[in-house]
């Protein structure tokens, strides 16, 4: 994409956002890592971490 003859943006194909299965596998790996440490999170704790930083 150009503006007045100068390149201002480059279009690239969509990458990881189109692969939900990869995201699910990363979440499963994270759960395994947490479980291997012997840490158990309650639903309220998980929601609190998720919402951390939100307004």
For each residue, the residues with C-beta under 8 A, 3 or more apart:
1: 7 8 9 10 11
2: 5 6 7 8
3: 6 8
4:
5: 2
6: 2 3
7: 1 2 10
8: 1 2 3
9: 1
10: 1 7
11: 1
12: 15
13:
14: 17 18
15: 12 18
16: 19 22 23
17: 14
18: 14 15
19: 16 22 23
20: 23 24
21: 24 25
22: 16 19 25 26
23: 16 19 20 26 27
24: 20 21 27 28
25: 21 22 28 29
26: 22 23 29 30
27: 23 24 30 31
28: 24 25 31 32
29: 25 26 32 33
30: 26 27 33 34
31: 27 28 34 35
32: 28 29 35 36
33: 29 30 36 37
34: 30 31 37 39 41
35: 31 32 38 39 40
36: 32 33
37: 33 34
38: 35
39: 34 35
40: 35
41: 34 45 46 49
42: 45 46
43: 46 47
44: 47 48
45: 41 42 48 49
46: 41 42 43 49 50
47: 43 44 50 51
48: 44 45 51 52
49: 41 45 46 52
50: 46 47
51: 47 48 54
52: 48 49
53:
54: 51
55:
